[in-house]
Amino acid sequence: MNNELNLFPASSKKGFSLIELLVTLAVAVILLMTAAPALKDFIRANQVSTNTNTLIASLNLARSEAIKRNTRIVIRHKGATAQNWDSGWDIFTDLDFDGVFDSADGEVILRTYTGIPSNFTLRTGANYSVWTGYLPSGRSTGSGGPADTFRLCADDADRFSSRAITISTTGRPRTSTGTSSCP
């Protein structure tokens, strides 16, 4: 009689054969390939929402500060290209009503926003080509007029999946999906 204890008898050995492993990997690859486009669209939609919310927060901050401080607050784009807000913007008090930040005149920068990610564009119409702002009453104003629309577009998205942020003369921003054009 054999007194040795066999911990791994032949009938209890378990594992995958090479064919089973390859079939499992093939199924996993097929599932990942079908899910990847949906994941990409989900991420892109999330980025569009985040960038839209950043702009809306900026507009709301400027409006509330104009009312609170009882003075005009301006949001001015950075960069030299009119209607291009990709490089970011500054929010500041505009005591001399010229739309330009002048620290010598006692104006104060309230917040600075860096540019949006490079795979997005942010454009306006002619009324907000250089700056937009709010009066102490909470009504909007701009370098060309009181109302306009920002267009936020992803570089690989069509104009139907982009966002439009419209500001009425009353100063209230409103968002909608889809824009008239994307740069």
PyMOL commands that place a pseudoatom at each C-alpha (Angstrom):
pseudoatom trace, name=CA, resn=MET, resi=1, chain=A, elem=C, hetatm=0, pos=[0.000, 0.000, 0.000]
pseudoatom trace, name=CA, resn=ASN, resi=2, chain=A, elem=C, hetatm=0, pos=[1.284, 3.422, -0.947]
pseudoatom trace, name=CA, resn=ASN, resi=3, chain=A, elem=C, hetatm=0, pos=[1.217, 5.968, 1.908]
pseudoatom trace, name=CA, resn=GLU, resi=4, chain=A, elem=C, hetatm=0, pos=[2.081, 8.983, -0.246]
pseudoatom trace, name=CA, resn=LEU, resi=5, chain=A, elem=C, hetatm=0, pos=[-0.542, 11.656, -0.541]
pseudoatom trace, name=CA, resn=ASN, resi=6, chain=A, elem=C, hetatm=0, pos=[-1.125, 12.814, -4.109]
pseudoatom trace, name=CA, resn=LEU, resi=7, chain=A, elem=C, hetatm=0, pos=[-2.261, 16.447, -3.925]
pseudoatom trace, name=CA, resn=PHE, resi=8, chain=A, elem=C, hetatm=0, pos=[-2.915, 16.757, -7.646]
pseudoatom trace, name=CA, resn=PRO, resi=9, chain=A, elem=C, hetatm=0, pos=[-4.466, 13.613, -9.025]
pseudoatom trace, name=CA, resn=ALA, resi=10, chain=A, elem=C, hetatm=0, pos=[-4.767, 13.478, -12.802]
pseudoatom trace, name=CA, resn=SER, resi=11, chain=A, elem=C, hetatm=0, pos=[-8.545, 13.774, -12.718]
pseudoatom trace, name=CA, resn=SER, resi=12, chain=A, elem=C, hetatm=0, pos=[-8.538, 17.070, -10.745]
pseudoatom trace, name=CA, resn=LYS, resi=13, chain=A, elem=C, hetatm=0, pos=[-6.150, 19.091, -12.963]
pseudoatom trace, name=CA, resn=LYS, resi=14, chain=A, elem=C, hetatm=0, pos=[-7.993, 22.093, -14.354]
pseudoatom trace, name=CA, resn=GLY, resi=15, chain=A, elem=C, hetatm=0, pos=[-7.041, 24.861, -16.774]
pseudoatom trace, name=CA, resn=PHE, resi=16, chain=A, elem=C, hetatm=0, pos=[-7.567, 26.240, -20.266]
pseudoatom trace, name=CA, resn=SER, resi=17, chain=A, elem=C, hetatm=0, pos=[-6.355, 24.740, -23.442]
pseudoatom trace, name=CA, resn=LEU, resi=18, chain=A, elem=C, hetatm=0, pos=[-4.696, 27.012, -25.961]
pseudoatom trace, name=CA, resn=ILE, resi=19, chain=A, elem=C, hetatm=0, pos=[-7.759, 26.876, -28.218]
pseudoatom trace, name=CA, resn=GLU, resi=20, chain=A, elem=C, hetatm=0, pos=[-10.092, 27.865, -25.379]
pseudoatom trace, name=CA, resn=LEU, resi=21, chain=A, elem=C, hetatm=0, pos=[-7.839, 30.775, -24.491]
pseudoatom trace, name=CA, resn=LEU, resi=22, chain=A, elem=C, hetatm=0, pos=[-7.699, 32.020, -28.104]
pseudoatom trace, name=CA, resn=VAL, resi=23, chain=A, elem=C, hetatm=0, pos=[-11.478, 31.804, -28.494]
pseudoatom trace, name=CA, resn=THR, resi=24, chain=A, elem=C, hetatm=0, pos=[-11.975, 33.759, -25.265]
pseudoatom trace, name=CA, resn=LEU, resi=25, chain=A, elem=C, hetatm=0, pos=[-9.524, 36.442, -26.387]
pseudoatom trace, name=CA, resn=ALA, resi=26, chain=A, elem=C, hetatm=0, pos=[-11.214, 36.712, -29.793]
pseudoatom trace, name=CA, resn=VAL, resi=27, chain=A, elem=C, hetatm=0, pos=[-14.625, 37.238, -28.179]
pseudoatom trace, name=CA, resn=ALA, resi=28, chain=A, elem=C, hetatm=0, pos=[-13.161, 39.872, -25.830]
pseudoatom trace, name=CA, resn=VAL, resi=29, chain=A, elem=C, hetatm=0, pos=[-11.551, 41.743, -28.753]
pseudoatom trace, name=CA, resn=ILE, resi=30, chain=A, elem=C, hetatm=0, pos=[-14.826, 41.747, -30.699]
pseudoatom trace, name=CA, resn=LEU, resi=31, chain=A, elem=C, hetatm=0, pos=[-16.723, 43.119, -27.679]
pseudoatom trace, name=CA, resn=LEU, resi=32, chain=A, elem=C, hetatm=0, pos=[-14.132, 45.862, -27.125]
pseudoatom trace, name=CA, resn=MET, resi=33, chain=A, elem=C, hetatm=0, pos=[-14.195, 46.864, -30.786]
pseudoatom trace, name=CA, resn=THR, resi=34, chain=A, elem=C, hetatm=0, pos=[-17.964, 47.286, -30.724]
pseudoatom trace, name=CA, resn=ALA, resi=35, chain=A, elem=C, hetatm=0, pos=[-17.905, 49.253, -27.447]
pseudoatom trace, name=CA, resn=ALA, resi=36, chain=A, elem=C, hetatm=0, pos=[-15.030, 51.616, -28.328]
pseudoatom trace, name=CA, resn=PRO, resi=37, chain=A, elem=C, hetatm=0, pos=[-16.995, 53.997, -30.621]
pseudoatom trace, name=CA, resn=ALA, resi=38, chain=A, elem=C, hetatm=0, pos=[-19.784, 54.352, -28.059]
pseudoatom trace, name=CA, resn=LEU, resi=39, chain=A, elem=C, hetatm=0, pos=[-17.225, 55.070, -25.345]
pseudoatom trace, name=CA, resn=LYS, resi=40, chain=A, elem=C, hetatm=0, pos=[-15.544, 57.680, -27.539]
pseudoatom trace, name=CA, resn=ASP, resi=41, chain=A, elem=C, hetatm=0, pos=[-18.899, 59.402, -28.170]
pseudoatom trace, name=CA, resn=PHE, resi=42, chain=A, elem=C, hetatm=0, pos=[-19.659, 59.322, -24.438]
pseudoatom trace, name=CA, resn=ILE, resi=43, chain=A, elem=C, hetatm=0, pos=[-16.305, 60.921, -23.584]
pseudoatom trace, name=CA, resn=ARG, resi=44, chain=A, elem=C, hetatm=0, pos=[-16.733, 63.592, -26.280]
pseudoatom trace, name=CA, resn=ALA, resi=45, chain=A, elem=C, hetatm=0, pos=[-20.244, 64.463, -25.043]
pseudoatom trace, name=CA, resn=ASN, resi=46, chain=A, elem=C, hetatm=0, pos=[-18.897, 64.744, -21.503]
pseudoatom trace, name=CA, resn=GLN, resi=47, chain=A, elem=C, hetatm=0, pos=[-16.121, 67.096, -22.659]
pseudoatom trace, name=CA, resn=VAL, resi=48, chain=A, elem=C, hetatm=0, pos=[-18.628, 69.274, -24.538]
pseudoatom trace, name=CA, resn=SER, resi=49, chain=A, elem=C, hetatm=0, pos=[-20.770, 69.491, -21.387]
pseudoatom trace, name=CA, resn=THR, resi=50, chain=A, elem=C, hetatm=0, pos=[-17.765, 70.358, -19.222]
pseudoatom trace, name=CA, resn=ASN, resi=51, chain=A, elem=C, hetatm=0, pos=[-16.609, 73.157, -21.537]
pseudoatom trace, name=CA, resn=THR, resi=52, chain=A, elem=C, hetatm=0, pos=[-20.166, 74.485, -21.840]
pseudoatom trace, name=CA, resn=ASN, resi=53, chain=A, elem=C, hetatm=0, pos=[-20.564, 74.508, -18.065]
pseudoatom trace, name=CA, resn=THR, resi=54, chain=A, elem=C, hetatm=0, pos=[-17.272, 76.404, -17.672]
pseudoatom trace, name=CA, resn=LEU, resi=55, chain=A, elem=C, hetatm=0, pos=[-18.510, 79.136, -19.994]
pseudoatom trace, name=CA, resn=ILE, resi=56, chain=A, elem=C, hetatm=0, pos=[-21.932, 79.278, -18.309]
pseudoatom trace, name=CA, resn=ALA, resi=57, chain=A, elem=C, hetatm=0, pos=[-20.227, 79.559, -14.897]
pseudoatom trace, name=CA, resn=SER, resi=58, chain=A, elem=C, hetatm=0, pos=[-18.127, 82.453, -16.224]
pseudoatom trace, name=CA, resn=LEU, resi=59, chain=A, elem=C, hetatm=0, pos=[-21.177, 84.258, -17.537]
pseudoatom trace, name=CA, resn=ASN, resi=60, chain=A, elem=C, hetatm=0, pos=[-23.098, 83.730, -14.299]
pseudoatom trace, name=CA, resn=LEU, resi=61, chain=A, elem=C, hetatm=0, pos=[-20.128, 84.939, -12.231]
pseudoatom trace, name=CA, resn=ALA, resi=62, chain=A, elem=C, hetatm=0, pos=[-19.832, 88.104, -14.313]
pseudoatom trace, name=CA, resn=ARG, resi=63, chain=A, elem=C, hetatm=0, pos=[-23.547, 88.809, -14.083]
pseudoatom trace, name=CA, resn=SER, resi=64, chain=A, elem=C, hetatm=0, pos=[-23.752, 88.281, -10.323]
pseudoatom trace, name=CA, resn=GLU, resi=65, chain=A, elem=C, hetatm=0, pos=[-20.637, 90.412, -9.721]
pseudoatom trace, name=CA, resn=ALA, resi=66, chain=A, elem=C, hetatm=0, pos=[-22.059, 93.236, -11.861]
pseudoatom trace, name=CA, resn=ILE, resi=67, chain=A, elem=C, hetatm=0, pos=[-25.208, 93.268, -9.754]
pseudoatom trace, name=CA, resn=LYS, resi=68, chain=A, elem=C, hetatm=0, pos=[-23.339, 92.883, -6.446]
pseudoatom trace, name=CA, resn=ARG, resi=69, chain=A, elem=C, hetatm=0, pos=[-20.677, 95.535, -7.193]
pseudoatom trace, name=CA, resn=ASN, resi=70, chain=A, elem=C, hetatm=0, pos=[-23.090, 97.858, -9.008]
pseudoatom trace, name=CA, resn=THR, resi=71, chain=A, elem=C, hetatm=0, pos=[-20.647, 98.321, -11.893]
pseudoatom trace, name=CA, resn=ARG, resi=72, chain=A, elem=C, hetatm=0, pos=[-20.076, 96.928, -15.359]
pseudoatom trace, name=CA, resn=ILE, resi=73, chain=A, elem=C, hetatm=0, pos=[-18.201, 93.612, -15.490]
pseudoatom trace, name=CA, resn=VAL, resi=74, chain=A, elem=C, hetatm=0, pos=[-16.510, 92.562, -18.747]
pseudoatom trace, name=CA, resn=ILE, resi=75, chain=A, elem=C, hetatm=0, pos=[-15.504, 89.157, -20.057]
pseudoatom trace, name=CA, resn=ARG, resi=76, chain=A, elem=C, hetatm=0, pos=[-12.795, 89.743, -22.661]
pseudoatom trace, name=CA, resn=HIS, resi=77, chain=A, elem=C, hetatm=0, pos=[-11.277, 87.040, -24.831]
pseudoatom trace, name=CA, resn=LYS, resi=78, chain=A, elem=C, hetatm=0, pos=[-7.530, 86.496, -24.879]
pseudoatom trace, name=CA, resn=GLY, resi=79, chain=A, elem=C, hetatm=0, pos=[-5.760, 86.666, -28.196]
pseudoatom trace, name=CA, resn=ALA, resi=80, chain=A, elem=C, hetatm=0, pos=[-5.891, 88.998, -31.152]
pseudoatom trace, name=CA, resn=THR, resi=81, chain=A, elem=C, hetatm=0, pos=[-8.353, 87.194, -33.429]
pseudoatom trace, name=CA, resn=ALA, resi=82, chain=A, elem=C, hetatm=0, pos=[-11.890, 88.582, -33.293]
pseudoatom trace, name=CA, resn=GLN, resi=83, chain=A, elem=C, hetatm=0, pos=[-14.678, 86.120, -32.494]
pseudoatom trace, name=CA, resn=ASN, resi=84, chain=A, elem=C, hetatm=0, pos=[-12.118, 83.473, -31.381]
pseudoatom trace, name=CA, resn=TRP, resi=85, chain=A, elem=C, hetatm=0, pos=[-12.401, 82.626, -27.677]
pseudoatom trace, name=CA, resn=ASP, resi=86, chain=A, elem=C, hetatm=0, pos=[-10.293, 79.422, -27.779]
pseudoatom trace, name=CA, resn=SER, resi=87, chain=A, elem=C, hetatm=0, pos=[-7.376, 80.949, -25.829]
pseudoatom trace, name=CA, resn=GLY, resi=88, chain=A, elem=C, hetatm=0, pos=[-9.454, 81.769, -22.767]
pseudoatom trace, name=CA, resn=TRP, resi=89, chain=A, elem=C, hetatm=0, pos=[-10.873, 84.922, -21.218]
pseudoatom trace, name=CA, resn=ASP, resi=90, chain=A, elem=C, hetatm=0, pos=[-10.568, 87.344, -18.321]
pseudoatom trace, name=CA, resn=ILE, resi=91, chain=A, elem=C, hetatm=0, pos=[-13.386, 88.664, -16.153]
pseudoatom trace, name=CA, resn=PHE, resi=92, chain=A, elem=C, hetatm=0, pos=[-12.779, 92.133, -14.727]
pseudoatom trace, name=CA, resn=THR, resi=93, chain=A, elem=C, hetatm=0, pos=[-14.422, 95.311, -13.509]
pseudoatom trace, name=CA, resn=ASP, resi=94, chain=A, elem=C, hetatm=0, pos=[-14.689, 97.915, -16.249]
pseudoatom trace, name=CA, resn=LEU, resi=95, chain=A, elem=C, hetatm=0, pos=[-14.896, 101.218, -14.437]
pseudoatom trace, name=CA, resn=ASP, resi=96, chain=A, elem=C, hetatm=0, pos=[-14.121, 103.406, -17.471]
pseudoatom trace, name=CA, resn=PHE, resi=97, chain=A, elem=C, hetatm=0, pos=[-16.486, 101.508, -19.828]
pseudoatom trace, name=CA, resn=ASP, resi=98, chain=A, elem=C, hetatm=0, pos=[-13.868, 100.889, -22.537]
pseudoatom trace, name=CA, resn=GLY, resi=99, chain=A, elem=C, hetatm=0, pos=[-13.871, 97.064, -22.475]
pseudoatom trace, name=CA, resn=VAL, resi=100, chain=A, elem=C, hetatm=0, pos=[-10.121, 96.958, -21.769]
pseudoatom trace, name=CA, resn=PHE, resi=101, chain=A, elem=C, hetatm=0, pos=[-8.531, 96.045, -18.441]
pseudoatom trace, name=CA, resn=ASP, resi=102, chain=A, elem=C, hetatm=0, pos=[-6.694, 99.034, -16.946]
pseudoatom trace, name=CA, resn=SER, resi=103, chain=A, elem=C, hetatm=0, pos=[-5.186, 98.431, -13.500]
pseudoatom trace, name=CA, resn=ALA, resi=104, chain=A, elem=C, hetatm=0, pos=[-4.162, 102.109, -13.356]
pseudoatom trace, name=CA, resn=ASP, resi=105, chain=A, elem=C, hetatm=0, pos=[-7.853, 103.038, -13.384]
pseudoatom trace, name=CA, resn=GLY, resi=106, chain=A, elem=C, hetatm=0, pos=[-8.546, 100.818, -10.369]
pseudoatom trace, name=CA, resn=GLU, resi=107, chain=A, elem=C, hetatm=0, pos=[-10.047, 97.950, -12.350]
pseudoatom trace, name=CA, resn=VAL, resi=108, chain=A, elem=C, hetatm=0, pos=[-9.727, 94.489, -10.852]
pseudoatom trace, name=CA, resn=ILE, resi=109, chain=A, elem=C, hetatm=0, pos=[-9.425, 91.083, -12.509]
pseudoatom trace, name=CA, resn=LEU, resi=110, chain=A, elem=C, hetatm=0, pos=[-11.978, 88.810, -10.879]
pseudoatom trace, name=CA, resn=ARG, resi=111, chain=A, elem=C, hetatm=0, pos=[-11.055, 85.577, -12.630]
pseudoatom trace, name=CA, resn=THR, resi=112, chain=A, elem=C, hetatm=0, pos=[-8.916, 84.313, -15.495]
pseudoatom trace, name=CA, resn=TYR, resi=113, chain=A, elem=C, hetatm=0, pos=[-9.829, 81.254, -17.527]
pseudoatom trace, name=CA, resn=THR, resi=114, chain=A, elem=C, hetatm=0, pos=[-7.277, 79.363, -19.568]
pseudoatom trace, name=CA, resn=GLY, resi=115, chain=A, elem=C, hetatm=0, pos=[-8.140, 78.266, -23.066]
pseudoatom trace, name=CA, resn=ILE, resi=116, chain=A, elem=C, hetatm=0, pos=[-10.384, 75.378, -23.876]
pseudoatom trace, name=CA, resn=PRO, resi=117, chain=A, elem=C, hetatm=0, pos=[-8.755, 72.082, -24.952]
pseudoatom trace, name=CA, resn=SER, resi=118, chain=A, elem=C, hetatm=0, pos=[-7.100, 72.160, -28.370]
pseudoatom trace, name=CA, resn=ASN, resi=119, chain=A, elem=C, hetatm=0, pos=[-9.620, 69.745, -29.880]
pseudoatom trace, name=CA, resn=PHE, resi=120, chain=A, elem=C, hetatm=0, pos=[-12.469, 72.265, -29.375]
pseudoatom trace, name=CA, resn=THR, resi=121, chain=A, elem=C, hetatm=0, pos=[-13.345, 75.672, -30.794]
pseudoatom trace, name=CA, resn=LEU, resi=122, chain=A, elem=C, hetatm=0, pos=[-15.300, 78.490, -29.159]
pseudoatom trace, name=CA, resn=ARG, resi=123, chain=A, elem=C, hetatm=0, pos=[-16.564, 81.249, -31.438]
pseudoatom trace, name=CA, resn=THR, resi=124, chain=A, elem=C, hetatm=0, pos=[-19.077, 84.091, -31.266]
pseudoatom trace, name=CA, resn=GLY, resi=125, chain=A, elem=C, hetatm=0, pos=[-20.934, 86.290, -33.655]
pseudoatom trace, name=CA, resn=ALA, resi=126, chain=A, elem=C, hetatm=0, pos=[-20.110, 89.928, -34.345]
pseudoatom trace, name=CA, resn=ASN, resi=127, chain=A, elem=C, hetatm=0, pos=[-21.673, 91.338, -31.152]
pseudoatom trace, name=CA, resn=TYR, resi=128, chain=A, elem=C, hetatm=0, pos=[-19.228, 89.537, -28.838]
pseudoatom trace, name=CA, resn=SER, resi=129, chain=A, elem=C, hetatm=0, pos=[-16.251, 89.555, -31.192]
pseudoatom trace, name=CA, resn=VAL, resi=130, chain=A, elem=C, hetatm=0, pos=[-13.929, 91.049, -28.538]
pseudoatom trace, name=CA, resn=TRP, resi=131, chain=A, elem=C, hetatm=0, pos=[-15.840, 91.148, -25.246]
pseudoatom trace, name=CA, resn=THR, resi=132, chain=A, elem=C, hetatm=0, pos=[-19.163, 90.656, -23.565]
pseudoatom trace, name=CA, resn=GLY, resi=133, chain=A, elem=C, hetatm=0, pos=[-20.263, 91.965, -20.237]
pseudoatom trace, name=CA, resn=TYR, resi=134, chain=A, elem=C, hetatm=0, pos=[-22.979, 92.777, -17.775]
pseudoatom trace, name=CA, resn=LEU, resi=135, chain=A, elem=C, hetatm=0, pos=[-24.392, 96.048, -16.527]
pseudoatom trace, name=CA, resn=PRO, resi=136, chain=A, elem=C, hetatm=0, pos=[-25.335, 96.640, -12.867]
pseudoatom trace, name=CA, resn=SER, resi=137, chain=A, elem=C, hetatm=0, pos=[-28.931, 95.803, -13.808]
pseudoatom trace, name=CA, resn=GLY, resi=138, chain=A, elem=C, hetatm=0, pos=[-27.839, 92.310, -14.900]
pseudoatom trace, name=CA, resn=ARG, resi=139, chain=A, elem=C, hetatm=0, pos=[-28.503, 93.043, -18.568]
pseudoatom trace, name=CA, resn=SER, resi=140, chain=A, elem=C, hetatm=0, pos=[-25.910, 91.975, -21.110]
pseudoatom trace, name=CA, resn=THR, resi=141, chain=A, elem=C, hetatm=0, pos=[-23.749, 94.172, -23.283]
pseudoatom trace, name=CA, resn=GLY, resi=142, chain=A, elem=C, hetatm=0, pos=[-21.024, 93.472, -25.791]
pseudoatom trace, name=CA, resn=SER, resi=143, chain=A, elem=C, hetatm=0, pos=[-18.422, 94.996, -28.058]
pseudoatom trace, name=CA, resn=GLY, resi=144, chain=A, elem=C, hetatm=0, pos=[-20.998, 95.072, -30.883]
pseudoatom trace, name=CA, resn=GLY, resi=145, chain=A, elem=C, hetatm=0, pos=[-24.353, 94.727, -29.163]
pseudoatom trace, name=CA, resn=PRO, resi=146, chain=A, elem=C, hetatm=0, pos=[-26.207, 93.235, -26.206]
pseudoatom trace, name=CA, resn=ALA, resi=147, chain=A, elem=C, hetatm=0, pos=[-27.100, 89.742, -27.491]
pseudoatom trace, name=CA, resn=ASP, resi=148, chain=A, elem=C, hetatm=0, pos=[-25.126, 87.046, -29.270]
pseudoatom trace, name=CA, resn=THR, resi=149, chain=A, elem=C, hetatm=0, pos=[-24.381, 83.315, -29.376]
pseudoatom trace, name=CA, resn=PHE, resi=150, chain=A, elem=C, hetatm=0, pos=[-21.269, 81.344, -28.483]
pseudoatom trace, name=CA, resn=ARG, resi=151, chain=A, elem=C, hetatm=0, pos=[-20.652, 78.210, -30.576]
pseudoatom trace, name=CA, resn=LEU, resi=152, chain=A, elem=C, hetatm=0, pos=[-18.722, 75.368, -28.903]
pseudoatom trace, name=CA, resn=CYS, resi=153, chain=A, elem=C, hetatm=0, pos=[-17.625, 72.694, -31.366]
pseudoatom trace, name=CA, resn=ALA, resi=154, chain=A, elem=C, hetatm=0, pos=[-15.473, 69.591, -31.116]
pseudoatom trace, name=CA, resn=ASP, resi=155, chain=A, elem=C, hetatm=0, pos=[-12.969, 69.133, -33.932]
pseudoatom trace, name=CA, resn=ASP, resi=156, chain=A, elem=C, hetatm=0, pos=[-14.437, 65.789, -34.998]
pseudoatom trace, name=CA, resn=ALA, resi=157, chain=A, elem=C, hetatm=0, pos=[-18.094, 66.627, -34.421]
pseudoatom trace, name=CA, resn=ASP, resi=158, chain=A, elem=C, hetatm=0, pos=[-20.589, 68.059, -36.810]
pseudoatom trace, name=CA, resn=ARG, resi=159, chain=A, elem=C, hetatm=0, pos=[-22.623, 71.140, -36.044]
pseudoatom trace, name=CA, resn=PHE, resi=160, chain=A, elem=C, hetatm=0, pos=[-25.580, 69.005, -34.912]
pseudoatom trace, name=CA, resn=SER, resi=161, chain=A, elem=C, hetatm=0, pos=[-23.748, 67.632, -31.848]
pseudoatom trace, name=CA, resn=SER, resi=162, chain=A, elem=C, hetatm=0, pos=[-22.131, 70.946, -30.865]
pseudoatom trace, name=CA, resn=ARG, resi=163, chain=A, elem=C, hetatm=0, pos=[-23.500, 73.428, -28.352]
pseudoatom trace, name=CA, resn=ALA, resi=164, chain=A, elem=C, hetatm=0, pos=[-24.887, 76.922, -28.756]
pseudoatom trace, name=CA, resn=ILE, resi=165, chain=A, elem=C, hetatm=0, pos=[-24.865, 79.248, -25.737]
pseudoatom trace, name=CA, resn=THR, resi=166, chain=A, elem=C, hetatm=0, pos=[-27.199, 82.146, -26.474]
pseudoatom trace, name=CA, resn=ILE, resi=167, chain=A, elem=C, hetatm=0, pos=[-27.254, 85.252, -24.304]
pseudoatom trace, name=CA, resn=SER, resi=168, chain=A, elem=C, hetatm=0, pos=[-30.332, 87.420, -24.546]
pseudoatom trace, name=CA, resn=THR, resi=169, chain=A, elem=C, hetatm=0, pos=[-30.438, 91.155, -23.896]
pseudoatom trace, name=CA, resn=THR, resi=170, chain=A, elem=C, hetatm=0, pos=[-31.749, 90.388, -20.410]
pseudoatom trace, name=CA, resn=GLY, resi=171, chain=A, elem=C, hetatm=0, pos=[-28.409, 88.667, -19.758]
pseudoatom trace, name=CA, resn=ARG, resi=172, chain=A, elem=C, hetatm=0, pos=[-29.598, 85.154, -19.216]
pseudoatom trace, name=CA, resn=PRO, resi=173, chain=A, elem=C, hetatm=0, pos=[-27.559, 82.429, -20.967]
pseudoatom trace, name=CA, resn=ARG, resi=174, chain=A, elem=C, hetatm=0, pos=[-29.423, 79.529, -22.598]
pseudoatom trace, name=CA, resn=THR, resi=175, chain=A, elem=C, hetatm=0, pos=[-27.849, 76.396, -24.058]
pseudoatom trace, name=CA, resn=SER, resi=176, chain=A, elem=C, hetatm=0, pos=[-29.029, 74.239, -26.905]
pseudoatom trace, name=CA, resn=THR, resi=177, chain=A, elem=C, hetatm=0, pos=[-27.637, 71.331, -28.860]
pseudoatom trace, name=CA, resn=GLY, resi=178, chain=A, elem=C, hetatm=0, pos=[-26.650, 72.113, -32.416]
pseudoatom trace, name=CA, resn=THR, resi=179, chain=A, elem=C, hetatm=0, pos=[-25.163, 75.248, -33.922]
pseudoatom trace, name=CA, resn=SER, resi=180, chain=A, elem=C, hetatm=0, pos=[-25.639, 77.131, -37.156]
pseudoatom trace, name=CA, resn=SER, resi=181, chain=A, elem=C, hetatm=0, pos=[-21.993, 76.522, -38.080]
pseudoatom trace, name=CA, resn=CYS, resi=182, chain=A, elem=C, hetatm=0, pos=[-18.714, 75.175, -36.743]
pseudoatom trace, name=CA, resn=PRO, resi=183, chain=A, elem=C, hetatm=0, pos=[-15.375, 76.660, -37.701]
for i in range(1, 183): cmd.bond("trace and resi %d" % i, "trace and resi %d" % (i + 1))
show_as sticks, trace
zoom trace
